Amino acid sequence: MSGPPLPMVIDALEASDKPVVAAIDGVALGGGCEVALGCHWRLASARSQVGLPEVNLGLLPGAGGTQRLPRLIGADPSVDFMCRGAPVKAAQAAKVGIFDEVVEAGDNAMVVQAAVNFAARQLNVDLATRRLCNGRARTTNADALAAKRKEYQKLRAGEAAPQAIITCIEAATKQDFRDGMNVEGMEFGKLFRGSQSKAMQYMFFAERQCFKIPGLESKPKPLNSAGIIGAGLMGGGIAMCCAEAGMKVVLLDVDQKNLERGMSVIKRNYARSVERKSKSQEQVDKLLANITAATSYDALSQCDIVVEAVFENMDLKKKIFATLDQVCKPGSVLASNTSYLNIDEIAGATKRPQDVIGCHFFSPANVMRLLENVRGPRTSPDTIATAMAFGSKLKKVTCLVGNCSGFIANRVMGVSGFGFLLHK
Ligand SMILES: NC(=O)c1ccc[n+]([C@@H]2O[C@H](COP(=O)([O-])OP(=O)(O)OC[C@H]3O[C@@H](n4cnc5c(N)ncnc54)[C@H](O)[C@@H]3O)[C@@H](O)[C@H]2O)c1
């Protein structure tokens, strides 16, 4: 790619003596957001989102974002915007002052037309008042940024990028734009050359690579309902994940007593979420209403996927899979959460080994991001595609692994555990 560097392009846009309105219809992240900040106004369709997610790659916005955003919306909200690195929806972005207008528009051309009309109404405005390079960023009080530093030392412990972002924002409150840009350039350089950003970039791309299965062309089957067998530590967490992904869940245990114990753990976990305000009572009520407790295997007959999470015992698992073969509708994915056992041997207990796969969650299953899908030699491409889609639906980092003792993560932990013992 050739041409002038992005900061120079943005400077030229900002310096233009004609009104420049950014027309956003879609997702303006990173450089796209920084270009928009160089425009004199920003207009977006209601479906748009905006964000500066560089922190997730161990970096900071390096094309003036750390200097223009605080000058637009103030220093303190800019810290959260850049240090969280999550995209923000158009309505919220307008509320904090990033977008000047949100339009209901059916397509791209309508947003552009709305921006042209908007620009025509601004002809008499002094553009100097619209250039974010003029002026300083506001902060609520002298200690506010120091408090944010502490907050992000906890929220993103050990990460260099959030602290570097706050340094840049501090510069935006105290120095003029050019000096602030120098601080941004220096901080960006340090992060870019450091090993942390390289590791985070590797992780970012590796996580996406996991979802791609070479040669897999099958389409996933529908995933509206899940059956979970075993309401213990893992089964309860998996049931929560499925309910949170909008699935109807049947949670089954061997008897009423075990079932009630499992359901009470789920209820307690959700009550804590309400206390911490991460979920509302109304949301929790809806989630719980989607989980049906059962002791009869017939309740699993219509489930699109069933995940078994009973004790780690081959005979017990085989017995359960033989029962699933009897009761589940044709094509239902039959999965085991086994940590170590042979998926093919479990599949052998059914007359449909092509539908059997491992879905190995980690504890606590409602929190941990990794899901290992264990393919047996007889698992069909349809089943693999559906299990991969299941992981995506549950917002897990999902990878397909081979059928061997401990699969990947437990083998790695086993090996590093041995290393640790030898070291001791
Ligand atoms: N605990 C972990 O950290 C972890 C992590 C990953 C995978 N796993 C695997 O998940 C599975 C479950 O582990 P756990 O820690 O949740 O066990 P657990 O002991 O907490 O729960 C097992 C549940 O299965 C129920 N159960 C037993 N027999 C049953 C039957 N015939 N029908 C229905 N329910 C029955 C028990 O009543 C109990 O509620 C195991 O295969 C384990 O290897 C565990």
PDBQT file of the ligand as one rigid body, heavy atoms in Angstrom, charges set to zero:
ROOT
HETATM    1  N1  LIG A 501     -14.707 -30.329  36.906  1.00  0.00    +0.000 N 
HETATM    2  C1  LIG A 501     -13.971 -29.852  35.938  1.00  0.00    +0.000 C 
HETATM    3  O1  LIG A 501     -13.115 -28.951  36.104  1.00  0.00    +0.000 OA
HETATM    4  C2  LIG A 501     -14.172 -30.373  34.541  1.00  0.00    +0.000 A 
HETATM    5  C3  LIG A 501     -13.674 -29.658  33.459  1.00  0.00    +0.000 A 
HETATM    6  C4  LIG A 501     -13.918 -30.115  32.167  1.00  0.00    +0.000 A 
HETATM    7  C5  LIG A 501     -14.611 -31.291  31.973  1.00  0.00    +0.000 A 
HETATM    8  N2  LIG A 501     -15.064 -31.988  33.045  1.00  0.00    +0.000 N 
HETATM    9  C6  LIG A 501     -15.809 -33.231  32.792  1.00  0.00    +0.000 C 
HETATM   10  O2  LIG A 501     -17.204 -32.957  32.948  1.00  0.00    +0.000 OA
HETATM   11  C7  LIG A 501     -17.890 -34.107  33.428  1.00  0.00    +0.000 C 
HETATM   12  C8  LIG A 501     -18.650 -33.716  34.697  1.00  0.00    +0.000 C 
HETATM   13  O3  LIG A 501     -17.756 -33.218  35.648  1.00  0.00    +0.000 OA
HETATM   14  P1  LIG A 501     -18.271 -32.351  36.899  1.00  0.00    +0.000 P 
HETATM   15  O4  LIG A 501     -17.050 -31.801  37.536  1.00  0.00    +0.000 OA
HETATM   16  O5  LIG A 501     -19.351 -31.425  36.451  1.00  0.00    +0.000 OA
HETATM   17  O6  LIG A 501     -18.890 -33.481  37.827  1.00  0.00    +0.000 OA
HETATM   18  P2  LIG A 501     -19.927 -33.301  39.042  1.00  0.00    +0.000 P 
HETATM   19  O7  LIG A 501     -19.639 -34.411  39.969  1.00  0.00    +0.000 OA
HETATM   20  O8  LIG A 501     -19.885 -31.904  39.576  1.00  0.00    +0.000 OA
HETATM   21  O9  LIG A 501     -21.339 -33.486  38.365  1.00  0.00    +0.000 OA
HETATM   22  C9  LIG A 501     -21.775 -34.696  37.804  1.00  0.00    +0.000 C 
HETATM   23  C10 LIG A 501     -23.276 -34.704  37.829  1.00  0.00    +0.000 C 
HETATM   24  O10 LIG A 501     -23.733 -35.803  37.057  1.00  0.00    +0.000 OA
HETATM   25  C11 LIG A 501     -24.861 -36.336  37.709  1.00  0.00    +0.000 C 
HETATM   26  N3  LIG A 501     -25.082 -37.721  37.269  1.00  0.00    +0.000 N 
HETATM   27  C12 LIG A 501     -24.403 -38.832  37.624  1.00  0.00    +0.000 A 
HETATM   28  N4  LIG A 501     -24.911 -39.891  36.981  1.00  0.00    +0.000 NA
HETATM   29  C13 LIG A 501     -25.931 -39.452  36.213  1.00  0.00    +0.000 A 
HETATM   30  C14 LIG A 501     -26.853 -40.074  35.327  1.00  0.00    +0.000 A 
HETATM   31  N5  LIG A 501     -26.833 -41.378  35.090  1.00  0.00    +0.000 N 
HETATM   32  N6  LIG A 501     -27.788 -39.306  34.702  1.00  0.00    +0.000 NA
HETATM   33  C15 LIG A 501     -27.831 -37.978  34.949  1.00  0.00    +0.000 A 
HETATM   34  N7  LIG A 501     -26.982 -37.350  35.780  1.00  0.00    +0.000 NA
HETATM   35  C16 LIG A 501     -26.044 -38.065  36.409  1.00  0.00    +0.000 A 
HETATM   36  C17 LIG A 501     -24.520 -36.231  39.186  1.00  0.00    +0.000 C 
HETATM   37  O11 LIG A 501     -25.678 -36.313  40.010  1.00  0.00    +0.000 OA
HETATM   38  C18 LIG A 501     -23.875 -34.852  39.222  1.00  0.00    +0.000 C 
HETATM   39  O12 LIG A 501     -24.825 -33.828  39.441  1.00  0.00    +0.000 OA
HETATM   40  C19 LIG A 501     -16.816 -35.167  33.623  1.00  0.00    +0.000 C 
HETATM   41  O13 LIG A 501     -16.768 -35.983  32.488  1.00  0.00    +0.000 OA
HETATM   42  C20 LIG A 501     -15.539 -34.364  33.753  1.00  0.00    +0.000 C 
HETATM   43  O14 LIG A 501     -14.389 -35.078  33.363  1.00  0.00    +0.000 OA
HETATM   44  C21 LIG A 501     -14.869 -31.565  34.333  1.00  0.00    +0.000 A 
ENDROOT
TORSDOF 0
